[in-house]
Amino acid sequence: MNQIRQTVRKAIVAIPQQRSRKPDRVILYTVILLCVFGIFMIWSSSMYVARMDKTTHYDEFYYAKKQLMFFLAGYAVMMVLSVMNIEILKSLSPWLMLLMLGILLLTSAGSSQEVNGAVRAFRIGGIVIMPAEFTKIAVLCFTAYFCELTMAHIKKLDMFSMILALTAMTFYIIYRQPALTTAAIIAIVIMGIYFVAGGNLLYIAVSGMGAVALLYYKFIGSNQWRMDRISAWNDPFTDVLNEGWQPANSIMALGSGGLTGRGIGKSIAKLSFLPEPQNDYIFSIIGEEMGFLGCMALIFVYLILISRLFILALNSKSTFSRLFCAGSAILFALQVFLNVGVCTNLLPSTGVSLPFVSYGGSSLLSFMAVIGIVLNISRNNPIPRLNLFRQEAGESSNN
């Protein structure tokens, strides 16, 4: 109890000093822009579904209003985490990881409710909580902390064995929900952080090839409905009324948008052709209503965010900060790639949200918590500004 009190006291004492330092504005404004755009597109993509469903009280703004509430809560969490003492967060990361693994075991054991056929959520009041989403925060913190502690021996086999055990354990617990894609994302993030920390590339390559083979033959090839999804991915129009329904309608939605789109609110795919268009297939609605240019603009904003995270990682002084920022960049890059890949049918259908844009409280809160820690790191590791005019002036004066 005394240790907890001391930890809380240190966190409170550090707040004024942290607040005096400015966070990275590019990251902050980019995330806010994505969230506001997401709320707007959630309204546009869900207006028909919400208007026709009595559980939403026939309110076309139902999903947008809920996302706005999640955004405000997430913004508060982000700001609190951005002024915490980062050392306290590091010391708590093992306990956070154990807590999330325990909660995941409870959901896998069935102490939760089904969401779209999978047991992966808790309901508290009227809010559905997806533990796998919050596990991403714990994985980023704990893996970065563990690699920092073992940096001197990071290339040794025993260190890699411990990382591999963490990866396998987390993957299998989440897979059992089932949430195969989320499990794979978390596994890649762990290995990505280990690689950035200077881990043995040979170990990563060998385990990666083994994981791909095991993933296909054990977790995909032995599951008929996953094989049906892969068949539908090869040619969605051969089974358009069953497994090919979502990818086929997603392709048609994107194609019908053309260069500039049909216009905001004028999507046809959201009229029950794409189930829950405010979630996994919101990128398809964006493409239909805003066209190719709108999609490219959104991807460009994501590229700004991801590249800024990598730059912050390179600029960070501590190992934990560097690994956490690099892991965050890998996480967001994976999520964007998988979501866009599914919507464009470059990848088989999976349930991956588009960060900050897709509807979902757990996803939004977890991602904003990650950004809160990133902003915390940026307060202590400001990225130098590139001032070409000042540099040119200096050169001319020297001449």
N, C-alpha and C positions, 0 to 999 in steps of 0.2 A: 504493500500500500504506500509506504514512504517513497519507494522508487517511482511509482506512478505519479505521486504528488510532485516530486522533483522534476520529472519529465514534463508535466503540465506547466510547472512554474518556469522552466527554461523556455518552453514554447511561447509563453506569454511575454516574457522579458525580451525575446528576440524580435517580436513583432514590430516595435517602433523602428528599430535599426533596419529591418528588411524593407519596411514601407518607404524608407527614405531613398532606397535605390529603385530606379525605374525598371520595369520589366520590358522585354522585347516587344515593341509595339507592332512590328510586322506580324509576329505570331498571334498576338492578342487580337488585332483588327481583322486578320484573315479568318480566325475562328469565329468571331462575332458575325462577320459577313456570311460565312457558310451557314451558321445557325439561323440567322434572319432569313436568308434565302430558303433554307430548309422549311421553316415554318410557313412561308409563303407558298412553296410548292406542295407542301402537305395539304394545305387548304385546297389548292387547285386540283390535286390528284384525288382527294378523298371526298370532295363536295357531293358527288353523286351517291357514293356508298353511304356516307353519313346521313344524307337526306332521306334515303330509302330504308334505313335500319331503325327500328323502334328502340333498340338498346342505346342508341345515340340521341334519342328524343327528337329524331328527324332534324337535327341541327347540322347544317353543312359546315359549320366552323368547329364542330366537336373535336376532331383530331388536332386541328391547328391550335385550339385553345389549350388542350392538354399538353401539346408540345411546347407551347409558350410557358406553361407552368414548369415543365421539366427544364427548360432553358434558364429560367430565373433561378431555380434551385441549383442547377449546374453552375451558373455564373457565381453564385454565392460560395459554393464548394471550391470552385477554381480560385477565387480571390483569397479564401482562407488558406488554401494549400500554398498559394504563391508567397505568403508571408511567414510560413512556418519555418522553424529551424530545420534545415535539411538533415542535420545529424540525427535529430530525433526520429525523422522518418526512416532513416537507414536502420537505426537500432530497433525500430518496431517492425521492419519488413519480414523477419522470420516468423513473428507471431501472426502477422497479416496473412502470410502464405499458409500457415497451418490452419488458420480460421477459415480461409476460402476453400481449402481442400476438405475440411470437415463439412462445410455447408454443401459442397459438391457431392460428397458421399451421401448426405441426407437426401438430396434430390435424386440421386441415382437409385437410392433404396426405395423411392416412391413416396417420401414424405413431402410431397409437393403436388402441383396440379399439372394436367396436361395442357400443352400449348401446341396446336397444330400437330397433334399426334405424338408429341415428345414430352417426357416428364422432365422439364428443365426449369421450372419456375416456382416461386413462392408468391402467394397473394397476401398482402398486408393491407387490410382495409379494402380500398378499391384499386390499389396499385399492385401490378404484377412485377415482381423482381426476378431478373434472370442472373443467377449467380455466376454463370460462365463469363458474362460480360465484365463483371467486377474482378474476376480472377486475372484478367489482363493487367490490371494495375498491380496486383500482388506479384505477378510473374515478372513484370518490368523491374519493380523495386528489389525483390529478393535476388533475382539473377544478377543484376548489376552489383548489388551488395556482396554477394557470394564471390563473384569474379574479382571484385576489388580486394577482398580478403585473401584470395588465393592467387593473386597476380604473379607472385614469384614462382609458382609451380603450375601455372595454367596449362602448359604444354604437356604435362605428365599424364600418363594413362589413368592414374587413380583420380585425378581431378576431372578428367573427361568422363570417367565412369560415373562420378557423382552427378555431373550435369546430365548425362544420358539417363540416369535413374530418375532424376527430377522430371525430365522431358517425358519419359515413358509413363511414369505414374500419373502425371497431370493429363497427358493425352488420353490414357485409357479411362480415367474417371469421367472426363467430359464426353468421350466417345459413347459411353454407356447410356447417355441420356435419351436418345442419341443426338450428338451434335458433332459430326465428323469434321466438318469444315472448320468450325471454331477450334476444335482440338488440334487440327493440323496447323492453323494460324499460330496458336500459342506455342506449339512445338518448334515452328520455324523461327519465331521471335526469340525463344531461348537459345537456339543454336546460332542465331544471328548475333546475339549479344556475346556469346562465347567466342565467335569468330572475330568480332571487333576487339575483344579483349586480348587477342593474340593467340587464340587457341590453335591446336594442331589441325592443320587443314586436311591432312590425310585421314585422321579420325573422323572428321566431319564428312568427308567424301564417302568413306566406306559405310559409315552409319546411315548417311543419306540414301545411298543406293539400296541398302538393306531395307530402309524404311519405306521407300517407294515400292519395292517388290512386295513387302508385307502388306502395305496399304492396299495394293491392288488385289492380291490373291486372298487375303484374309478378310479385309474390311469392305471391299467393293465387289470383287468377283463372286463371293459367297452370298451376296445379298441381291435378290432378284429385282427389287424395286430400284436399287441404285443402277443395276445393269440396264433396266428399262430407261432410266434417265439418260444414260450414256448413248443408248440406241436412238432416243429422241433427239439428243444433241447432234448426232451425225446427220440426221435429216428430220427435223421436227415436223415437216409437212406430211410425212408418211403415217404418222399417228397423231394427227392434229387434234382429235377429239379426246385424247387421253394424256399421255406423258408429254406429247409435243405441243399441248395447248399453250402453256406459258411461253416457251421459247419462240413459237411461231407468232404469237400475238405481240411479243416484245419486238421481234424483227420488223413486223408490219408497222408497229407504232413508230419505231425509229425511222423506217423508210418513208413513211407518209409525212414525216416532219420536214423533209427536204432540207434546204439550206437555212431558212429562217423560221420554220415551224408554222403550225396552224394558228398560233396565237394563244395567249394565256387563258385557260379555262375551256378551250375548245377541243380537248383530247377526246377521241372516240374510244380508245383502248380502256379508259377508266370506267366505261359504262358496262362493267361486269365482264369485260373480255380479259382483263388482267386482275386476278384476285388480290385484294389488299394492295392496290397500286401505290399507296403511301409508304410502303415498306421496302421490300427487296427490289421491286421493279420501278422505283421512283425515277431512276435515270432514264427509263424508256419513256415515261410521261414527259420528262424534261426535253428529251429529244423530239417528241411529237409536237409539243407546244412551242418550243424555242428553237428547234432545228439543230443542224450540225454546228452552227456558230455558237449557240447557247451551250451545247455539250462541250465544245472546245474551250469556251471561256471558263466553264466550271472546272474542267481538268487542269487548266492553266493555274487557277487559284490553288488547287490541291498541290500542284508542282511547286508553287511558291512556298506553301506551308512545309512540305516534305524537305525541300532543299534547305529551307531556313533551319529546320531541325538538325540536319546533317552539319550545316555550318556552325550551329551552336555546339554540337558535339565536338567538332574539331577545335573550337575555341575554348572549351571547358578545361579548367585547370585540374579538377579532381577526377579520378578514374570513375567513381560512381556517376558523376554528372555526365561524363562523356558517354558511358555505356547506356545510361537511361535515355538520353536524347537520341542516340543512335537506334536503340530498341524501339523508341516511340516512332521514329521515322520509318523503320521497317514495318511496324504494325500498321500505320496509316497507309503506307504504300501497298501493302498486301490487301487491306480491306478495299481500297479504291480499285485496284487491279482486278480483284475477284468479282466485285459487284458489277463493274463496267464490262468485264469479260462475260459474265452470265447474261447481262442484258443485251449484249451484241452477239450472243451465241458463240463466242470464242471459247467458252468453257461450259461444261455441263451445269445444269441448274443446281444451285446451292443456296442456303439461307444466310447470306452475308449482307449486312446493312452498309449503306453508304455513309461514311462518318460525317456527323453533324447535320446531315440532310434527311436521311431516312427517319420515319417515325419510330419512336421507341424510347421510353424513359431510361431504362437500364443502360442502353447503348450510349445515349447522349450524356448521362451523368458520369459514366465511366471514362468516356473520352475527354470530357471537360476536366475531370479530376487529373487525368494524365497531363493535360495542358497546364493545369495549375502547378504541378510539380515542375514542368518545363519552364514556366514563367519564373518560378522560384529560382531555378538554376540560372536563368538569364539575368536576374537581378545581380547575381554575384559574378557573372561571366559575360559582361556586355560585349556584343559583337562590334568591332571597330567599323566606323563609317568610312566608305570609300569616297573621298573627296578629290575628284580628278582636277577640278579647277585650282584647288589649293596646291596640289602637287605640281601642276603646270606653272603656277606663279612662282613656286619655290625654285623650279628649274630655271625659269627665265631670270630670276634675280641672281642665281649663281653664275649664269652666263654673263 
